[in-house]
Amino acid sequence: MAHFGVQIFPTDQTIQPVELAIAVEERGLDSLFFPEHTHIPVSRATPFPGGGKLPEWYWRSHDPFVALAAAAAVTRKIKLGTGICLIIERDPIVLAKECASLDVISGGRLILGIGAGWNREEMENHGANYTHRWKIVREKVLAMKEIWCNDEAEYHGKFVNFDPIWSWPKPVQPGGPPIWMGANSKWVFDRVAEYCDGWMPIGGSGSGGMNNMRTALEARGRSIDSLTIALFGAPLDVDAARGRIEQGFTDLIFGLPQSSRDKVLTRLDEIAAVVRRLRGAFSE
């Protein structure tokens, strides 16, 4: 059976993380995801991938790990995820510590959704190299896995390099929190197959994408059955959502509006109603 969650930019202009997390768990949903942007440069040449003017919530969002920690403190069941964490902008030793700490505090409920991001100026403010962003992401992920899994961890790459270190706590989840990649490019299949536990394309991917992912996984001795495939931006329609599950998506993540508390909760009720119908349909 598929799992169902929601995502929203947690800002100072909408429902706050604690109240939202409680509401999500009360309605029987499975997960809550928060995106990340540390800031948006005032002078920016990089176009918004969504087209048009960049929405204000991109520069008003809370730090996702602070928001998720608050959510963890008031819930017991729901998974708590980044959707996505811009690893390119973070120090891997610090990020490994943050993830391990949150995984322990939440009782093993963290999902680390990752990506390289799209905003060149934002990355460069952090000293990141836009041209080599995916190579850097790969090394940071592999370095974090070393820290999570080894008492004396070390990593020696082109972009990440450190001699043996001690770093605790270790995550509750064996091997660390599951890593889901949020990307839709033609290179995503090999990247997921090499170092990720899940794939979460925005808007999904057709049968060709599923086939490409299956091929990439098999080339590395993995099965697609071992991979979580989450649809970000799932359709709020029973028949359409059911079709995406039948296509192979294991998780559907519905979007919440960047609006008032009442409008967010109204949409959450609508999502919960659709989820109940989907669960009923697949239990028949």
N, C-alpha and C positions, 0 to 999 in steps of 0.2 A: 504494500500500500504506500502511496506517495505521502510525503510530508508537506505541510503548508505553513508558510510564514509571511511576514510583511517587512517592508523597508520604508524608511523615511530619513531625510536629512534632519537630525535633531538640532533645532536652532532655538534661539531665544524668542522666536515669534510664533511658535506652535506649541503643541502639547509637550510637556517635559518628559524626559526618559523614564523617571520612576512611575508616573501615572500611566504612561503608555505601556510599559512592561507589565504592570499589574493587569491592565485591561486585556492585553494579548493573552496572558496566561489564563485569565478568567474565562475567556471565550474559547478555550480549548485548542488554540493554534500551537504550532510547534516551534516557531523561531521568530526572532526579531533581528533585523540587520540595520546597521548604521553606516553610511558612506563617510568619506573623509576628504577634506581639503583643509590644509593648515591656514591658507590665506589665498587671495586672488590678487595678483599684481594690478595696480591701477592702470599701468601702461602694458597692454597685452596685444601681441600680434597674432598669437595662436587662435584660430577660429574655434568657436564652441561646436563640438561634434553634433549636438542636437539641433544646430541651426538657429539663426536669429540671435537675440540678445541673451547674454548669460544671466540666468535667474539669480536674484540676490541671495538666496539661501546657500549658494555655493561658498560665500565668504562669511556666513553667519553660523555655521554649524559648530557644535561642541566637538571637542576631541573625542573620537569614538571610544577609546579605551576608558576614559573617565565616565562617559555616558553608559557604557556597557557594564562597568563596575557598579554604578548606581543601580542599574537594572538587575544585576546579579543579586544584589543585597535584598531585593524585595520579591524575588521569584525563586522557584524550586525546580521547575521542569523544562521551561523553554530553552532552546539553544540560543546562544547570543553570538552574533557574527558581525564582522566588518564586511561591508559590501560597497566599495572595497577599501582596503588599507593600501595607501600609496607607499609601498616598501622602498621605492627609489628615494624617498625623502627622509628615511629613518635610518638611524644607526642600528645595525643588526644585533649587536650585543645588548643594547638597551631594549630593542623591540623583543628580542627573545625573552628578556626578563619580564617585560610587561605582559607578554602572552602567557608565560608560565605562571605568573602571579595571578592573572585573571582566571586562568584555567583552574588553579587550586582554589581560589576564592569562590568560584561558581560551582565547584564540585564536578569539573570536567565537562563544561557545557560550551566552551569556546569553539567557534569556527573562524578560521583566519582566511577571509576572502582577500585576494591580492590582485594587484595589477601594477602597471608601470605608469599609468596616467596619460593625459593628453596635453596638459598645459606646460609647454616648454619653459615659459618664464617662471612659473611657480617652481618647477624642478630646479632651475638654475639658481633661484634664490637660496636653495638649500645646498648649493655646490654640486648638484647632480649633473651628470653628463647625459644630455638628451640622446645623443647619437647611439650611445652604448647602453641605453636604459634597460633593455631586456637582458643583456649579459650581466648587468649589475644586479638585477632582480634575482636572476638564477643563483648567483654566488651568495647573495644575502640569504636566500631561502636555504640553500645547502649548509651555510654556516650556522643558521639558527637550529637546523636539525641536529647538527653536531653538538651544539650547546645543550639541547633538550635531552639528548640520548647518552651523553658521556659525562662522567665525573670530571675528567680533565679533557676539555674540548679544545681543539685547535683547528684552524682552517687557513689554507694558503692558496689564494687565488690571485688573479690579476687585479681585482678591484677590492677584494676583502682579504685581509691578511692579519692573523694573530696567532701567537704562540699559545701553548696550553694555558687555559684559564679555569678557575672555579666559578661556578654560577648556579645558585639555587634560589628559589625552589625549582624542582623539575615539574613539568606538567603532570596532571593526573592521567590524562589520556596517553596511552603507550605511544611513544614516538613523537609526542607533541600533538597539539590541536590539528585537526584535519585542515589541509590547505586547499582552498578552492580558487581556481583562476577565473577571473572575470575578463574575458577577451573574446573577440570574434574573428580575429585575423586568420590568414591561411597558415600561420606559424603556430597557432595555439595548440594544435593537436600534439605535436612533438613535445612542446613545453609541458603540457599537462601530463603526458605519458611519462616524461622523465622525472618530474619532481612534485607532482600534485596528487591530491586525493579526490579532487572534484573539479567540475567545470561549471561555470555559471554565466553563460552568454546572456546579454541583455536582448530581450526579444526572441531569443532562441535561435535555432539553426534547423534547416530542413534535413531531409533524410540523407543528403550528401554529407552534411556535417557529422551526423551520427556515424556514417560509414567511414569517414576519414578518421574520426576518433577511434573507432574500433580497430582500424588498420594500424594506427600509430601505437596503440596499446599492445596489440599482438606482436608488433616488431620488438617490443621490450619485454615480452613474456608476460604481459598482463591481460586480463579480461575486462571487457567493458562492464561486466556484472559487478566488478569490484569498485567501480567509479560512481560517485554521486554526480548526477547531472541536474543542476538546478536552473530553472527558468526565471530569470529576473524580468519583471514586467509581465507577469502572467496575466492572461485575459480574465476579466471578471465576468465570465460567462460559463455556465456549466458545460455546455456541449464543446465549446472551444477548449476549455481547460481539460476536459476529459480526453480530447483528441491529442493534446500535448503529452499527457501521461501515457497514452497508448503509443505515442511516438518514441517514448523511452525516457522522458524526464522523471526523475525520482522525487524532485522537490519543486514546488511552485511557490514563487515569492511574489506577492502582490504589492503594488505600490499604494502608499497612503498619500493623501493630498497635503501639500505644504500650505496648510490653512489653519483655521481656529481649532481649538480643542474640541468643540462640539462637532465640527465637520469631520475631524479625524475620527472621532468615536463613532459617528454615523457610518462612515465608510468601513470602519472596522466591523461593525455589526453586519453590514452588507457582505463583506468578505466571509465572515463566520457563517452566514447563511448559505453561501455558495459552497463552502467547504463541507458543511453538513450534508448537503445534497450529493457532493462528490464522494464522500465517504460512504454514504448509503448506496450509491450506484455501484461502487466497487466491492461492496460487501454482499451484494446479491448473488 
